[in-house]
Amino acid sequence: MARLAAFDMDGTLLMPDHRLGDRTIAVLKRLRERNITLTFATGRHVLEMRPLIESLSLNAYLITGNGTRLHSQQGGSDAP
């Protein structure tokens, strides 16, 4: 069984207006209910993406800077 699901944000999960659709949000919440760790990847800076991720109220990781940094939602220290 899967334990982690990683998603590209820009041009994949995000709609053209830079928001997540209702159906996408519902699927993400179902994944978390199944104890699957969510990870979102973007080329953007964490300050641009953190409000969107926090608005989901999901415990998730965020990969930013074209893969150069890993942030946790709990306060986000960078992983080497």
Backbone as XML, in Angstrom:
<?xml version="1.0"?>
<chain id="A" units="angstrom">
  <residue number="1" name="MET">
    <atom name="N" x="0.836" y="-1.179" z="0.000"/>
    <atom name="CA" x="0.000" y="0.000" z="0.000"/>
    <atom name="C" x="0.886" y="1.248" z="0.000"/>
  </residue>
  <residue number="2" name="ALA">
    <atom name="N" x="0.441" y="2.260" z="-0.700"/>
    <atom name="CA" x="1.192" y="3.519" z="-0.778"/>
    <atom name="C" x="1.245" y="4.191" z="0.587"/>
  </residue>
  <residue number="3" name="ARG">
    <atom name="N" x="2.377" y="4.819" z="0.868"/>
    <atom name="CA" x="2.539" y="5.562" z="2.116"/>
    <atom name="C" x="2.761" y="7.044" z="1.867"/>
  </residue>
  <residue number="4" name="LEU">
    <atom name="N" x="3.127" y="7.375" z="0.636"/>
    <atom name="CA" x="3.404" y="8.763" z="0.296"/>
    <atom name="C" x="2.864" y="9.050" z="-1.093"/>
  </residue>
  <residue number="5" name="ALA">
    <atom name="N" x="2.267" y="10.225" z="-1.237"/>
    <atom name="CA" x="1.822" y="10.690" z="-2.550"/>
    <atom name="C" x="2.433" y="12.068" z="-2.768"/>
  </residue>
  <residue number="6" name="ALA">
    <atom name="N" x="3.159" y="12.223" z="-3.859"/>
    <atom name="CA" x="3.812" y="13.498" z="-4.179"/>
    <atom name="C" x="3.167" y="14.088" z="-5.424"/>
  </residue>
  <residue number="7" name="PHE">
    <atom name="N" x="2.918" y="15.384" z="-5.384"/>
    <atom name="CA" x="2.225" y="16.064" z="-6.469"/>
    <atom name="C" x="2.968" y="17.321" z="-6.894"/>
  </residue>
  <residue number="8" name="ASP">
    <atom name="N" x="3.047" y="17.538" z="-8.191"/>
    <atom name="CA" x="3.510" y="18.813" z="-8.729"/>
    <atom name="C" x="2.354" y="19.793" z="-8.603"/>
  </residue>
  <residue number="9" name="MET">
    <atom name="N" x="2.635" y="21.009" z="-8.251"/>
    <atom name="CA" x="1.582" y="22.010" z="-8.077"/>
    <atom name="C" x="1.317" y="22.798" z="-9.354"/>
  </residue>
  <residue number="10" name="ASP">
    <atom name="N" x="2.349" y="23.431" z="-9.882"/>
    <atom name="CA" x="2.194" y="24.379" z="-10.985"/>
    <atom name="C" x="1.871" y="23.660" z="-12.287"/>
  </residue>
  <residue number="11" name="GLY">
    <atom name="N" x="0.690" y="23.928" z="-12.819"/>
    <atom name="CA" x="0.290" y="23.325" z="-14.078"/>
    <atom name="C" x="-0.217" y="21.902" z="-13.944"/>
  </residue>
  <residue number="12" name="THR">
    <atom name="N" x="-0.309" y="21.396" z="-12.713"/>
    <atom name="CA" x="-0.807" y="20.043" z="-12.488"/>
    <atom name="C" x="-1.984" y="20.093" z="-11.520"/>
  </residue>
  <residue number="13" name="LEU">
    <atom name="N" x="-1.724" y="20.240" z="-10.225"/>
    <atom name="CA" x="-2.824" y="20.314" z="-9.258"/>
    <atom name="C" x="-3.509" y="21.668" z="-9.255"/>
  </residue>
  <residue number="14" name="LEU">
    <atom name="N" x="-2.734" y="22.726" z="-9.438"/>
    <atom name="CA" x="-3.326" y="24.065" z="-9.398"/>
    <atom name="C" x="-4.050" y="24.378" z="-10.698"/>
  </residue>
  <residue number="15" name="MET">
    <atom name="N" x="-5.211" y="24.992" z="-10.544"/>
    <atom name="CA" x="-5.976" y="25.426" z="-11.708"/>
    <atom name="C" x="-5.322" y="26.693" z="-12.267"/>
  </residue>
  <residue number="16" name="PRO">
    <atom name="N" x="-5.746" y="27.154" z="-13.450"/>
    <atom name="CA" x="-5.125" y="28.351" z="-14.039"/>
    <atom name="C" x="-5.159" y="29.583" z="-13.136"/>
  </residue>
  <residue number="17" name="ASP">
    <atom name="N" x="-6.146" y="29.648" z="-12.234"/>
    <atom name="CA" x="-6.222" y="30.796" z="-11.321"/>
    <atom name="C" x="-5.440" y="30.555" z="-10.020"/>
  </residue>
  <residue number="18" name="HIS">
    <atom name="N" x="-4.574" y="29.541" z="-10.030"/>
    <atom name="CA" x="-3.658" y="29.230" z="-8.922"/>
    <atom name="C" x="-4.374" y="28.786" z="-7.648"/>
  </residue>
  <residue number="19" name="ARG">
    <atom name="N" x="-5.484" y="28.103" z="-7.797"/>
    <atom name="CA" x="-6.172" y="27.535" z="-6.640"/>
    <atom name="C" x="-6.452" y="26.065" z="-6.908"/>
  </residue>
  <residue number="20" name="LEU">
    <atom name="N" x="-6.776" y="25.348" z="-5.848"/>
    <atom name="CA" x="-7.119" y="23.939" z="-5.969"/>
    <atom name="C" x="-8.626" y="23.799" z="-6.145"/>
  </residue>
  <residue number="21" name="GLY">
    <atom name="N" x="-9.030" y="22.910" z="-7.014"/>
    <atom name="CA" x="-10.447" y="22.662" z="-7.216"/>
    <atom name="C" x="-11.042" y="21.878" z="-6.058"/>
  </residue>
  <residue number="22" name="ASP">
    <atom name="N" x="-12.355" y="21.955" z="-5.912"/>
    <atom name="CA" x="-13.038" y="21.260" z="-4.821"/>
    <atom name="C" x="-12.830" y="19.748" z="-4.887"/>
  </residue>
  <residue number="23" name="ARG">
    <atom name="N" x="-12.870" y="19.191" z="-6.067"/>
    <atom name="CA" x="-12.681" y="17.744" z="-6.219"/>
    <atom name="C" x="-11.257" y="17.339" z="-5.820"/>
  </residue>
  <residue number="24" name="THR">
    <atom name="N" x="-10.290" y="18.144" z="-6.204"/>
    <atom name="CA" x="-8.900" y="17.868" z="-5.830"/>
    <atom name="C" x="-8.738" y="17.898" z="-4.318"/>
  </residue>
  <residue number="25" name="ILE">
    <atom name="N" x="-9.323" y="18.882" z="-3.675"/>
    <atom name="CA" x="-9.242" y="18.988" z="-2.214"/>
    <atom name="C" x="-9.870" y="17.766" z="-1.556"/>
  </residue>
  <residue number="26" name="ALA">
    <atom name="N" x="-11.009" y="17.330" z="-2.070"/>
    <atom name="CA" x="-11.679" y="16.151" z="-1.509"/>
    <atom name="C" x="-10.802" y="14.906" z="-1.631"/>
  </residue>
  <residue number="27" name="VAL">
    <atom name="N" x="-10.147" y="14.742" z="-2.770"/>
    <atom name="CA" x="-9.263" y="13.582" z="-2.966"/>
    <atom name="C" x="-8.073" y="13.654" z="-2.013"/>
  </residue>
  <residue number="28" name="LEU">
    <atom name="N" x="-7.487" y="14.834" z="-1.851"/>
    <atom name="CA" x="-6.353" y="14.986" z="-0.939"/>
    <atom name="C" x="-6.751" y="14.637" z="0.492"/>
  </residue>
  <residue number="29" name="LYS">
    <atom name="N" x="-7.932" y="15.057" z="0.907"/>
    <atom name="CA" x="-8.406" y="14.746" z="2.258"/>
    <atom name="C" x="-8.646" y="13.251" z="2.427"/>
  </residue>
  <residue number="30" name="ARG">
    <atom name="N" x="-9.150" y="12.597" z="1.398"/>
    <atom name="CA" x="-9.347" y="11.141" z="1.475"/>
    <atom name="C" x="-8.006" y="10.418" z="1.602"/>
  </residue>
  <residue number="31" name="LEU">
    <atom name="N" x="-7.006" y="10.905" z="0.889"/>
    <atom name="CA" x="-5.676" y="10.299" z="1.006"/>
    <atom name="C" x="-5.152" y="10.413" z="2.432"/>
  </residue>
  <residue number="32" name="ARG">
    <atom name="N" x="-5.315" y="11.577" z="3.042"/>
    <atom name="CA" x="-4.853" y="11.767" z="4.428"/>
    <atom name="C" x="-5.626" y="10.872" z="5.385"/>
  </residue>
  <residue number="33" name="GLU">
    <atom name="N" x="-6.928" y="10.682" z="5.133"/>
    <atom name="CA" x="-7.728" y="9.787" z="5.977"/>
    <atom name="C" x="-7.188" y="8.362" z="5.931"/>
  </residue>
  <residue number="34" name="ARG">
    <atom name="N" x="-6.534" y="8.020" z="4.846"/>
    <atom name="CA" x="-5.929" y="6.690" z="4.693"/>
    <atom name="C" x="-4.478" y="6.676" z="5.181"/>
  </residue>
  <residue number="35" name="ASN">
    <atom name="N" x="-4.084" y="7.739" z="5.893"/>
    <atom name="CA" x="-2.731" y="7.865" z="6.462"/>
    <atom name="C" x="-1.635" y="7.894" z="5.410"/>
  </residue>
  <residue number="36" name="ILE">
    <atom name="N" x="-1.942" y="8.453" z="4.266"/>
    <atom name="CA" x="-0.935" y="8.633" z="3.224"/>
    <atom name="C" x="-0.320" y="10.017" z="3.399"/>
  </residue>
  <residue number="37" name="THR">
    <atom name="N" x="0.997" y="10.070" z="3.481"/>
    <atom name="CA" x="1.708" y="11.336" z="3.614"/>
    <atom name="C" x="1.634" y="12.088" z="2.293"/>
  </residue>
  <residue number="38" name="LEU">
    <atom name="N" x="1.269" y="13.359" z="2.364"/>
    <atom name="CA" x="1.170" y="14.192" z="1.165"/>
    <atom name="C" x="2.398" y="15.083" z="1.047"/>
  </residue>
  <residue number="39" name="THR">
    <atom name="N" x="2.884" y="15.219" z="-0.173"/>
    <atom name="CA" x="4.013" y="16.091" z="-0.471"/>
    <atom name="C" x="3.689" y="16.862" z="-1.740"/>
  </residue>
  <residue number="40" name="PHE">
    <atom name="N" x="3.885" y="18.173" z="-1.687"/>
    <atom name="CA" x="3.608" y="19.033" z="-2.832"/>
    <atom name="C" x="4.913" y="19.666" z="-3.305"/>
  </residue>
  <residue number="41" name="ALA">
    <atom name="N" x="5.154" y="19.635" z="-4.596"/>
    <atom name="CA" x="6.397" y="20.161" z="-5.169"/>
    <atom name="C" x="6.105" y="21.362" z="-6.057"/>
  </residue>
  <residue number="42" name="THR">
    <atom name="N" x="6.976" y="22.361" z="-5.957"/>
    <atom name="CA" x="6.834" y="23.570" z="-6.761"/>
    <atom name="C" x="8.199" y="24.220" z="-6.957"/>
  </residue>
  <residue number="43" name="GLY">
    <atom name="N" x="8.319" y="24.980" z="-8.000"/>
    <atom name="CA" x="9.521" y="25.763" z="-8.216"/>
    <atom name="C" x="9.483" y="27.072" z="-7.453"/>
  </residue>
  <residue number="44" name="ARG">
    <atom name="N" x="8.345" y="27.388" z="-6.889"/>
    <atom name="CA" x="8.169" y="28.658" z="-6.177"/>
    <atom name="C" x="8.837" y="28.645" z="-4.801"/>
  </residue>
  <residue number="45" name="HIS">
    <atom name="N" x="8.864" y="29.825" z="-4.194"/>
    <atom name="CA" x="9.398" y="29.992" z="-2.845"/>
    <atom name="C" x="8.346" y="29.539" z="-1.839"/>
  </residue>
  <residue number="46" name="VAL">
    <atom name="N" x="8.793" y="29.053" z="-0.699"/>
    <atom name="CA" x="7.883" y="28.560" z="0.338"/>
    <atom name="C" x="6.888" y="29.630" z="0.781"/>
  </residue>
  <residue number="47" name="LEU">
    <atom name="N" x="7.298" y="30.894" z="0.807"/>
    <atom name="CA" x="6.390" y="31.952" z="1.252"/>
    <atom name="C" x="5.192" y="32.118" z="0.323"/>
  </residue>
  <residue number="48" name="GLU">
    <atom name="N" x="5.351" y="31.755" z="-0.931"/>
    <atom name="CA" x="4.234" y="31.818" z="-1.870"/>
    <atom name="C" x="3.267" y="30.658" z="-1.680"/>
  </residue>
  <residue number="49" name="MET">
    <atom name="N" x="3.776" y="29.516" z="-1.283"/>
    <atom name="CA" x="2.962" y="28.304" z="-1.243"/>
    <atom name="C" x="2.416" y="27.943" z="0.134"/>
  </residue>
  <residue number="50" name="ARG">
    <atom name="N" x="3.105" y="28.345" z="1.180"/>
    <atom name="CA" x="2.665" y="27.938" z="2.519"/>
    <atom name="C" x="1.218" y="28.338" z="2.824"/>
  </residue>
  <residue number="51" name="PRO">
    <atom name="N" x="0.756" y="29.552" z="2.487"/>
    <atom name="CA" x="-0.649" y="29.879" z="2.780"/>
    <atom name="C" x="-1.640" y="28.927" z="2.106"/>
  </residue>
  <residue number="52" name="LEU">
    <atom name="N" x="-1.349" y="28.528" z="0.892"/>
    <atom name="CA" x="-2.234" y="27.596" z="0.191"/>
    <atom name="C" x="-2.252" y="26.246" z="0.897"/>
  </residue>
  <residue number="53" name="ILE">
    <atom name="N" x="-1.099" y="25.728" z="1.249"/>
    <atom name="CA" x="-1.012" y="24.428" z="1.908"/>
    <atom name="C" x="-1.672" y="24.492" z="3.284"/>
  </residue>
  <residue number="54" name="GLU">
    <atom name="N" x="-1.426" y="25.562" z="4.030"/>
    <atom name="CA" x="-2.030" y="25.695" z="5.355"/>
    <atom name="C" x="-3.542" y="25.811" z="5.273"/>
  </residue>
  <residue number="55" name="SER">
    <atom name="N" x="-4.064" y="26.401" z="4.216"/>
    <atom name="CA" x="-5.516" y="26.541" z="4.072"/>
    <atom name="C" x="-6.209" y="25.192" z="3.913"/>
  </residue>
  <residue number="56" name="LEU">
    <atom name="N" x="-5.461" y="24.173" z="3.531"/>
    <atom name="CA" x="-6.036" y="22.841" z="3.363"/>
    <atom name="C" x="-6.230" y="22.120" z="4.694"/>
  </residue>
  <residue number="57" name="SER">
    <atom name="N" x="-5.570" y="22.586" z="5.741"/>
    <atom name="CA" x="-5.612" y="21.928" z="7.052"/>
    <atom name="C" x="-5.203" y="20.462" z="6.958"/>
  </residue>
  <residue number="58" name="LEU">
    <atom name="N" x="-4.204" y="20.202" z="6.159"/>
    <atom name="CA" x="-3.671" y="18.854" z="6.005"/>
    <atom name="C" x="-2.215" y="18.855" z="6.429"/>
  </residue>
  <residue number="59" name="ASN">
    <atom name="N" x="-1.802" y="17.821" z="7.091"/>
    <atom name="CA" x="-0.398" y="17.676" z="7.442"/>
    <atom name="C" x="0.336" y="17.232" z="6.176"/>
  </residue>
  <residue number="60" name="ALA">
    <atom name="N" x="1.154" y="18.111" z="5.626"/>
    <atom name="CA" x="1.810" y="17.807" z="4.352"/>
    <atom name="C" x="3.207" y="18.409" z="4.322"/>
  </residue>
  <residue number="61" name="TYR">
    <atom name="N" x="4.033" y="17.865" z="3.451"/>
    <atom name="CA" x="5.362" y="18.407" z="3.192"/>
    <atom name="C" x="5.309" y="19.241" z="1.927"/>
  </residue>
  <residue number="62" name="LEU">
    <atom name="N" x="6.239" y="20.176" z="1.830"/>
    <atom name="CA" x="6.312" y="21.054" z="0.673"/>
    <atom name="C" x="7.753" y="21.072" z="0.172"/>
  </residue>
  <residue number="63" name="ILE">
    <atom name="N" x="7.937" y="20.733" z="-1.086"/>
    <atom name="CA" x="9.247" y="20.800" z="-1.737"/>
    <atom name="C" x="9.239" y="22.069" z="-2.579"/>
  </residue>
  <residue number="64" name="THR">
    <atom name="N" x="10.196" y="22.957" z="-2.334"/>
    <atom name="CA" x="10.213" y="24.241" z="-3.034"/>
    <atom name="C" x="11.556" y="24.464" z="-3.718"/>
  </residue>
  <residue number="65" name="GLY">
    <atom name="N" x="11.640" y="25.593" z="-4.413"/>
    <atom name="CA" x="12.904" y="25.987" z="-5.033"/>
    <atom name="C" x="13.425" y="24.971" z="-6.023"/>
  </residue>
  <residue number="66" name="ASN">
    <atom name="N" x="12.520" y="24.417" z="-6.831"/>
    <atom name="CA" x="12.907" y="23.405" z="-7.822"/>
    <atom name="C" x="13.622" y="22.217" z="-7.188"/>
  </residue>
  <residue number="67" name="GLY">
    <atom name="N" x="13.124" y="21.804" z="-6.019"/>
    <atom name="CA" x="13.655" y="20.618" z="-5.361"/>
    <atom name="C" x="14.802" y="20.864" z="-4.406"/>
  </residue>
  <residue number="68" name="THR">
    <atom name="N" x="15.132" y="22.117" z="-4.136"/>
    <atom name="CA" x="16.292" y="22.401" z="-3.289"/>
    <atom name="C" x="15.972" y="22.434" z="-1.801"/>
  </residue>
  <residue number="69" name="ARG">
    <atom name="N" x="14.689" y="22.531" z="-1.429"/>
    <atom name="CA" x="14.321" y="22.623" z="-0.012"/>
    <atom name="C" x="13.089" y="21.778" z="0.286"/>
  </residue>
  <residue number="70" name="LEU">
    <atom name="N" x="13.080" y="21.213" z="1.495"/>
    <atom name="CA" x="11.952" y="20.428" z="1.977"/>
    <atom name="C" x="11.451" y="21.063" z="3.263"/>
  </residue>
  <residue number="71" name="HIS">
    <atom name="N" x="10.150" y="21.313" z="3.330"/>
    <atom name="CA" x="9.545" y="21.978" z="4.484"/>
    <atom name="C" x="8.429" y="21.106" z="5.047"/>
  </residue>
  <residue number="72" name="SER">
    <atom name="N" x="8.336" y="21.076" z="6.371"/>
    <atom name="CA" x="7.200" y="20.417" z="7.004"/>
    <atom name="C" x="6.197" y="21.493" z="7.392"/>
  </residue>
  <residue number="73" name="GLN">
    <atom name="N" x="4.950" y="21.118" z="7.527"/>
    <atom name="CA" x="3.929" y="22.095" z="7.866"/>
    <atom name="C" x="4.037" y="22.527" z="9.323"/>
  </residue>
  <residue number="74" name="GLN">
    <atom name="N" x="4.676" y="21.726" z="10.143"/>
    <atom name="CA" x="4.790" y="22.049" z="11.557"/>
    <atom name="C" x="5.754" y="23.190" z="11.855"/>
  </residue>
  <residue number="75" name="GLY">
    <atom name="N" x="6.403" y="23.722" z="10.892"/>
    <atom name="CA" x="7.315" y="24.809" z="11.172"/>
    <atom name="C" x="8.467" y="24.806" z="10.213"/>
  </residue>
  <residue number="76" name="GLY">
    <atom name="N" x="8.615" y="23.733" z="9.588"/>
    <atom name="CA" x="9.417" y="23.627" z="8.409"/>
    <atom name="C" x="10.890" y="23.880" z="8.487"/>
  </residue>
  <residue number="77" name="SER">
    <atom name="N" x="11.629" y="22.945" z="8.977"/>
    <atom name="CA" x="13.074" y="23.046" z="8.814"/>
    <atom name="C" x="13.451" y="22.399" z="7.494"/>
  </residue>
  <residue number="78" name="ASP">
    <atom name="N" x="14.500" y="22.905" z="6.909"/>
    <atom name="CA" x="14.958" y="22.342" z="5.638"/>
    <atom name="C" x="15.661" y="21.019" z="5.886"/>
  </residue>
  <residue number="79" name="ALA">
    <atom name="N" x="15.405" y="20.096" z="5.022"/>
    <atom name="CA" x="16.110" y="18.810" z="5.089"/>
    <atom name="C" x="17.297" y="18.866" z="4.144"/>
  </residue>
  <residue number="80" name="PRO">
    <atom name="N" x="18.408" y="18.261" z="4.523"/>
    <atom name="CA" x="19.577" y="18.284" z="3.632"/>
    <atom name="C" x="19.348" y="17.459" z="2.381"/>
  </residue>
</chain>
